[in-house]
Amino acid sequence: MRAPSRFARACTCVAVAAVIGGCSTAQSTSSTISGTNLTIYASGSSSAPDVVAAEKLALQQNGDTIGKYHITFKSLPAADTIKQVADNARTAVSNSSTVAYLGEVVPGMSEQSVPITNELGILEVSPTDNALELTSPSPVVSGSQNTFYPSRSTYGYTFGRIVPSSRVEAADLVTEMKSLGVTKLYVANDGSDYGQAIAHAVKVDAGSGLSAVAGPPSASSVSSAGADAVFYGGTSASAAAAFFNAVATSVPKAKLFAPSALDNDAFATALSSAAAPNVYVSAPGFLHSQLSSEGLAFESAFTTAYGHAPAQNAIFGFMAMRAVLDAIRNAGAAADNRTDVANDFFALNLSDTVVGSLKITKDGDSSLTAIVFSRVRGGKLAPFKS
């Protein structure tokens, strides 16, 4: 899947206009919902169906009534392309009862939906999109993070996430590289905002003790640089695998590192037999042995409800719904006001949850720091280290 382009993002204002009658209308639209029915929409990805399933489970366990309000949950089609993401967001904002949008699963894809939901001040919470440029500035992404919030002057920031930012992931990647004895790192990316931002963070974090050089995704450039490891920031499984396969041929001993956007079996199966043993993929998550009693209870409830154990990232979907419901509950009688619900989300400070303690910052970042590393085992990615 091609990463979101700057052009696609720039066109979101036009997309929103098709629903609400123009970008200027969004600025004056009331944030108060009429009536006592509040709707929560959920987007998702065909590669991670357990995330939305876990969101449904969280609502079932909580109940669909909070005070005088009835909560309606609407699951949208899987959003695997830029158009699908934008279509889902437009569906959510077109409903006058929408109080929150459980957003994108694939890192970087929220760039397409956040400008749409921000136009109407609707809280968007992603379970798993950890793209750092959405919540903090990056020198390689022009205007970040403000560029994604066209109605920031009216509604402020309206995006938050459950997983740790890719800034945290980048630091852990460098720590893992150093523990494996990497001395010279070659850093490449796919040119997307997500790819450039995490690649830049990895290069900066390399610091002392690990030399890092940036360049195009070219195996010959890796060889010429004398690198003993490669990091590739990108979202396309086929493009990343093609690059890693070429590197494994020209520099057979090079260790190959990929970020959470490539934490999927499509990437693992596209790797050659030469590349696969050298690949390390990072992603937010927990090893089973690290789960709290609440986390273990979630796994058990999910397995009972759906007949299989949850995918590693499903726990973040459960927590996303739980956090939104807590924000609605904290808003009390004002839960029909989108701005109040968003403000209560950004003030959350929870303990004893399925992910342990969780605090959301004013910029929408999570206090979680849980990152796991996976390697290819039997053609699939298997977590092996936290």
VEXDREN-2710 file (C-alpha; in Angstrom, 1 decimal):
% VEXDREN-2710
k/r/px/py/pz
1/MET/0.0/0.0/0.0
2/ARG/1.4/3.3/-1.0
3/ALA/1.9/5.7/1.9
4/PRO/-0.3/8.9/2.1
5/SER/0.9/11.6/-0.2
6/ARG/1.1/15.3/0.6
7/PHE/-1.3/16.0/-2.3
8/ALA/-4.0/13.6/-1.0
9/ARG/-3.8/15.4/2.4
10/ALA/-4.1/18.8/0.8
11/CYS/-7.4/17.7/-0.8
12/THR/-9.2/16.8/2.4
13/CYS/-10.8/20.2/2.6
14/VAL/-12.5/19.6/-0.7
15/ALA/-13.6/16.2/0.5
16/VAL/-15.1/17.6/3.7
17/ALA/-16.9/20.3/1.7
18/ALA/-18.8/17.6/-0.1
19/VAL/-20.4/16.6/3.2
20/ILE/-20.8/19.8/5.1
21/GLY/-21.1/22.3/2.3
22/GLY/-17.6/23.9/2.4
23/CYS/-14.7/24.4/4.7
24/SER/-16.0/27.7/6.1
25/THR/-19.2/26.0/7.3
26/ALA/-17.1/23.7/9.5
27/GLN/-15.8/26.6/11.5
28/SER/-19.3/27.7/12.5
29/THR/-20.9/24.3/13.0
30/SER/-22.1/23.7/16.6
31/SER/-20.2/21.0/18.5
32/THR/-23.4/20.1/20.4
33/ILE/-25.2/16.9/19.5
34/SER/-29.0/17.1/19.5
35/GLY/-30.8/14.4/21.5
36/THR/-29.4/11.6/23.7
37/ASN/-28.1/9.2/21.1
38/LEU/-24.3/9.3/20.7
39/THR/-22.6/7.4/17.8
40/ILE/-19.1/6.0/17.8
41/TYR/-17.8/5.0/14.4
42/ALA/-14.9/2.6/13.9
43/SER/-12.6/2.3/10.9
44/GLY/-10.2/-0.6/10.5
45/SER/-8.0/-2.6/8.2
46/SER/-8.4/-6.0/6.5
47/SER/-5.0/-6.9/7.9
48/ALA/-6.2/-6.3/11.5
49/PRO/-9.8/-7.4/11.9
50/ASP/-9.2/-8.2/15.6
51/VAL/-8.8/-4.5/16.5
52/VAL/-12.4/-3.6/15.6
53/ALA/-13.6/-6.9/17.1
54/ALA/-11.9/-5.9/20.4
55/GLU/-13.6/-2.4/20.2
56/LYS/-17.0/-4.1/20.0
57/LEU/-16.1/-6.3/22.9
58/ALA/-15.2/-3.3/25.1
59/LEU/-18.6/-1.7/24.4
60/GLN/-20.4/-5.0/25.1
61/GLN/-18.6/-5.3/28.5
62/ASN/-19.3/-1.6/29.3
63/GLY/-22.9/-1.5/28.2
64/ASP/-24.4/0.9/25.7
65/THR/-25.9/3.4/28.2
66/ILE/-23.9/6.1/30.0
67/GLY/-26.1/8.4/32.2
68/LYS/-28.9/9.6/30.0
69/TYR/-27.1/8.8/26.8
70/HIS/-27.4/5.7/24.6
71/ILE/-24.2/4.7/22.7
72/THR/-24.5/3.4/19.1
73/PHE/-21.5/1.7/17.6
74/LYS/-21.1/1.6/13.8
75/SER/-18.3/-0.4/12.2
76/LEU/-17.2/0.9/8.8
77/PRO/-15.6/-1.1/6.0
78/ALA/-11.9/-1.9/6.2
79/ALA/-9.9/1.1/5.1
80/ASP/-6.7/-0.1/3.3
81/THR/-6.4/2.8/0.8
82/ILE/-6.3/6.6/1.0
83/LYS/-9.8/6.8/-0.6
84/GLN/-11.3/4.2/1.8
85/VAL/-9.8/6.1/4.8
86/ALA/-11.3/9.4/3.6
87/ASP/-14.6/7.8/2.8
88/ASN/-14.9/6.3/6.3
89/ALA/-14.1/9.7/7.9
90/ARG/-16.6/11.4/5.7
91/THR/-19.3/8.9/6.7
92/ALA/-18.6/9.6/10.3
93/VAL/-18.7/13.4/10.1
94/SER/-21.9/13.3/8.0
95/ASN/-23.8/11.9/11.1
96/SER/-24.9/14.6/13.4
97/SER/-24.9/12.3/16.4
98/THR/-21.2/11.3/16.0
99/VAL/-19.3/11.9/19.2
100/ALA/-16.1/10.0/18.4
101/TYR/-14.3/8.2/15.6
102/LEU/-12.1/5.2/16.4
103/GLY/-9.7/5.7/13.6
104/GLU/-7.0/4.1/11.4
105/VAL/-5.0/1.0/12.2
106/VAL/-2.1/1.3/9.8
107/PRO/0.6/3.8/10.9
108/GLY/0.5/7.0/8.8
109/MET/-3.0/6.6/7.4
110/SER/-4.6/8.9/10.0
111/GLU/-3.1/11.8/8.0
112/GLN/-6.1/11.3/5.7
113/SER/-8.9/11.2/8.3
114/VAL/-7.7/13.6/11.0
115/PRO/-8.2/16.8/8.8
116/ILE/-11.7/15.6/8.0
117/THR/-12.8/14.9/11.6
118/ASN/-11.0/18.0/12.9
119/GLU/-13.2/20.2/10.6
120/LEU/-16.1/19.4/12.9
121/GLY/-14.2/19.0/16.2
122/ILE/-14.9/15.3/16.4
123/LEU/-12.5/13.3/18.6
124/GLU/-10.5/10.8/16.6
125/VAL/-8.7/8.0/18.5
126/SER/-6.5/5.6/16.8
127/PRO/-5.7/2.3/18.5
128/THR/-2.5/1.7/16.6
129/ASP/-1.4/4.6/14.4
130/ASN/1.8/5.9/16.1
131/ALA/3.0/8.3/13.4
132/LEU/4.9/10.9/15.4
133/GLU/4.1/13.8/13.0
134/LEU/0.4/13.7/14.0
135/THR/1.2/14.8/17.6
136/SER/4.6/16.5/17.5
137/PRO/6.7/18.5/15.0
138/SER/9.1/16.8/12.7
139/PRO/11.7/18.8/10.8
140/VAL/11.2/16.5/7.7
141/VAL/7.4/16.9/7.6
142/SER/6.5/20.5/6.7
143/GLY/4.1/22.1/9.1
144/SER/3.7/19.1/11.4
145/GLN/1.8/18.6/13.5
146/ASN/-0.4/21.7/12.9
147/THR/-0.9/21.0/9.2
148/PHE/-3.3/18.1/10.0
149/TYR/-5.7/20.3/12.0
150/PRO/-7.5/22.8/9.7
151/SER/-9.9/23.8/12.5
152/ARG/-7.3/23.9/15.2
153/SER/-8.0/27.6/16.0
154/THR/-11.6/26.6/16.8
155/TYR/-11.4/23.1/18.2
156/GLY/-7.7/22.6/19.0
157/TYR/-6.1/19.2/18.5
158/THR/-8.7/16.4/18.1
159/PHE/-6.5/13.3/17.5
160/GLY/-5.2/10.9/20.1
161/ARG/-3.8/7.4/20.2
162/ILE/-3.4/4.5/22.6
163/VAL/0.0/3.2/21.4
164/PRO/3.3/5.0/22.1
165/SER/4.4/7.4/19.4
166/SER/6.9/6.3/16.8
167/ARG/9.3/8.6/18.5
168/VAL/9.4/6.1/21.3
169/GLU/9.6/3.3/18.8
170/ALA/12.6/4.9/17.1
171/ALA/14.5/5.1/20.4
172/ASP/13.9/1.5/21.1
173/LEU/15.0/0.5/17.6
174/VAL/18.3/2.1/18.2
175/THR/18.7/0.5/21.6
176/GLU/18.0/-2.9/20.0
177/MET/20.5/-2.2/17.2
178/LYS/23.2/-1.4/19.7
179/SER/22.5/-4.5/21.7
180/LEU/23.0/-6.5/18.6
181/GLY/26.4/-5.0/17.9
182/VAL/25.5/-2.7/15.0
183/THR/28.2/-0.2/14.3
184/LYS/27.1/1.5/11.1
185/LEU/23.5/2.0/10.1
186/TYR/22.1/2.9/6.7
187/VAL/18.7/4.7/6.9
188/ALA/16.3/4.8/4.0
189/ASN/12.6/5.6/3.6
190/ASP/9.7/5.6/1.1
191/GLY/9.3/9.4/0.9
192/SER/6.0/9.4/2.8
193/ASP/5.5/11.7/5.8
194/TYR/5.4/8.6/8.1
195/GLY/8.5/7.0/6.5
196/GLN/10.5/10.2/6.6
197/ALA/9.6/11.1/10.1
198/ILE/10.5/7.8/11.7
199/ALA/13.6/7.4/9.6
200/HIS/14.8/10.8/10.7
201/ALA/14.1/10.0/14.3
202/VAL/16.1/6.8/14.1
203/LYS/19.0/8.6/12.5
204/VAL/19.0/11.3/15.2
205/ASP/18.7/8.8/18.0
206/ALA/21.6/6.8/16.7
207/GLY/23.9/9.4/18.4
208/SER/27.2/8.3/19.8
209/GLY/28.3/4.7/19.4
210/LEU/26.4/4.1/16.2
211/SER/27.2/5.8/13.0
212/ALA/24.2/6.5/10.7
213/VAL/24.0/7.6/7.2
214/ALA/20.8/8.3/5.2
215/GLY/20.3/7.5/1.5
216/PRO/17.9/6.1/-1.0
217/PRO/16.5/2.5/-0.7
218/SER/19.3/1.1/-2.9
219/ALA/21.2/-2.1/-2.1
220/SER/24.3/-0.8/-3.9
221/SER/24.3/2.3/-1.7
222/VAL/24.1/0.2/1.4
223/SER/27.1/-1.8/0.2
224/SER/29.1/1.3/-0.7
225/ALA/28.4/2.8/2.7
226/GLY/29.9/-0.2/4.4
227/ALA/26.8/-0.5/6.7
228/ASP/26.2/-3.6/8.8
229/ALA/22.5/-2.8/9.3
230/VAL/19.7/-1.1/7.5
231/PHE/16.5/0.7/8.7
232/TYR/13.7/1.3/6.2
233/GLY/10.8/3.6/7.1
234/GLY/7.8/2.9/4.9
235/THR/4.4/1.2/4.7
236/SER/4.5/-0.9/1.5
237/ALA/5.2/-4.5/2.3
238/SER/6.3/-5.3/-1.3
239/ALA/8.6/-2.3/-1.6
240/ALA/10.2/-2.9/1.8
241/ALA/10.7/-6.6/1.0
242/ALA/12.2/-5.9/-2.4
243/PHE/14.7/-3.6/-0.9
244/PHE/15.6/-6.0/1.9
245/ASN/15.9/-8.9/-0.5
246/ALA/18.3/-6.9/-2.6
247/VAL/20.4/-5.9/0.4
248/ALA/20.5/-9.6/1.6
249/THR/22.0/-10.5/-1.7
250/SER/24.7/-7.7/-1.8
251/VAL/25.4/-7.5/2.0
252/PRO/24.4/-11.0/3.3
253/LYS/25.2/-10.3/7.0
254/ALA/23.4/-7.0/7.3
255/LYS/20.7/-6.8/9.9
256/LEU/17.4/-5.4/8.5
257/PHE/15.1/-3.3/10.7
258/ALA/11.5/-2.3/9.9
259/PRO/8.9/-0.3/11.8
260/SER/5.4/-1.1/12.9
261/ALA/3.7/-0.2/9.6
262/LEU/5.4/-3.4/8.3
263/ASP/4.3/-5.6/11.2
264/ASN/2.2/-7.8/9.1
265/ASP/2.4/-11.2/7.4
266/ALA/2.3/-9.8/3.9
267/PHE/5.7/-8.3/4.6
268/ALA/7.0/-11.5/6.1
269/THR/5.9/-13.7/3.2
270/ALA/7.4/-11.3/0.6
271/LEU/10.9/-11.7/2.1
272/SER/13.4/-14.0/0.5
273/SER/14.9/-16.9/2.3
274/ALA/18.2/-15.0/2.5
275/ALA/16.6/-11.8/3.9
276/ALA/14.1/-13.3/6.4
277/PRO/16.6/-14.5/9.0
278/ASN/18.1/-11.0/9.3
279/VAL/14.8/-9.1/9.7
280/TYR/13.7/-7.4/12.9
281/VAL/10.3/-5.6/13.1
282/SER/9.3/-3.3/15.9
283/ALA/5.7/-2.6/17.0
284/PRO/3.8/-1.4/20.0
285/GLY/2.7/-4.4/22.0
286/PHE/3.2/-6.7/25.0
287/LEU/4.6/-10.2/25.3
288/HIS/2.0/-12.5/26.8
289/SER/4.2/-12.8/29.9
290/GLN/4.0/-9.1/30.5
291/LEU/0.2/-8.8/30.5
292/SER/-1.5/-7.6/33.7
293/SER/-4.4/-9.6/35.2
294/GLU/-6.7/-7.2/33.3
295/GLY/-4.9/-7.9/30.1
296/LEU/-5.1/-11.7/30.6
297/ALA/-8.8/-11.3/31.3
298/PHE/-9.2/-9.4/28.0
299/GLU/-7.4/-12.3/26.1
300/SER/-9.7/-14.8/27.7
301/ALA/-12.9/-12.8/27.0
302/PHE/-11.9/-12.2/23.4
303/THR/-11.1/-15.9/22.8
304/THR/-14.5/-16.9/24.3
305/ALA/-16.3/-14.3/22.2
306/TYR/-14.6/-14.9/18.9
307/GLY/-13.2/-18.5/19.1
308/HIS/-9.6/-17.5/18.6
309/ALA/-6.9/-15.7/20.6
310/PRO/-6.6/-12.0/19.8
311/ALA/-3.9/-10.6/17.6
312/GLN/-1.2/-8.7/19.4
313/ASN/-2.6/-5.3/18.5
314/ALA/-6.2/-6.1/19.4
315/ILE/-5.7/-5.1/23.0
316/PHE/-5.2/-1.5/21.8
317/GLY/-8.6/-1.6/20.0
318/PHE/-10.2/-2.6/23.3
319/MET/-8.4/0.2/25.1
320/ALA/-9.4/2.8/22.5
321/MET/-13.1/2.1/23.0
322/ARG/-12.6/1.9/26.8
323/ALA/-10.9/5.3/26.8
324/VAL/-13.6/7.0/24.6
325/LEU/-16.3/5.6/26.9
326/ASP/-14.4/6.9/29.9
327/ALA/-14.2/10.3/28.3
328/ILE/-18.0/10.3/27.6
329/ARG/-18.6/9.2/31.2
330/ASN/-16.4/11.9/32.6
331/ALA/-18.2/14.5/30.5
332/GLY/-21.4/13.7/32.4
333/ALA/-24.4/15.7/31.3
334/ALA/-22.2/17.5/28.8
335/ALA/-21.4/14.3/26.8
336/ASP/-23.5/15.7/24.0
337/ASN/-20.8/18.3/23.4
338/ARG/-18.0/17.0/21.2
339/THR/-15.5/19.5/22.5
340/ASP/-16.1/18.5/26.1
341/VAL/-15.7/14.9/25.3
342/ALA/-12.5/15.6/23.5
343/ASN/-11.1/17.6/26.3
344/ASP/-12.0/14.9/28.8
345/PHE/-10.2/12.3/26.6
346/PHE/-7.0/14.5/26.6
347/ALA/-7.2/14.6/30.4
348/LEU/-7.5/10.8/30.9
349/ASN/-5.3/9.3/33.6
350/LEU/-6.3/5.7/34.0
351/SER/-4.9/2.8/36.1
352/ASP/-5.6/-0.9/36.2
353/THR/-6.6/-1.2/32.6
354/VAL/-5.8/-3.9/30.1
355/VAL/-2.6/-2.0/29.1
356/GLY/-1.7/-1.0/32.7
357/SER/-1.7/2.7/33.6
358/LEU/-2.5/5.0/30.7
359/LYS/-2.3/8.8/30.5
360/ILE/-3.2/10.9/27.5
361/THR/-1.3/14.1/26.9
362/LYS/-2.8/17.4/25.7
363/ASP/-1.3/16.7/22.2
364/GLY/-2.9/13.2/22.1
365/ASP/0.1/11.1/22.9
366/SER/-0.1/8.0/25.1
367/SER/2.1/7.5/28.2
368/LEU/2.6/3.8/27.1
369/THR/6.1/2.8/26.1
370/ALA/5.5/-0.9/25.3
371/ILE/7.4/-2.0/22.2
372/VAL/8.0/-5.6/21.1
373/PHE/10.4/-6.9/18.4
374/SER/9.4/-9.7/16.1
375/ARG/11.4/-12.0/13.8
376/VAL/10.2/-14.2/10.9
377/ARG/9.3/-17.8/12.0
378/GLY/7.6/-20.1/9.6
379/GLY/6.8/-17.3/7.2
380/LYS/5.1/-15.2/9.9
381/LEU/6.3/-12.5/12.3
382/ALA/6.6/-13.8/15.8
383/PRO/7.3/-11.5/18.9
384/PHE/10.4/-12.6/20.7
385/LYS/11.5/-9.6/22.8
386/SER/10.2/-6.6/24.7
END
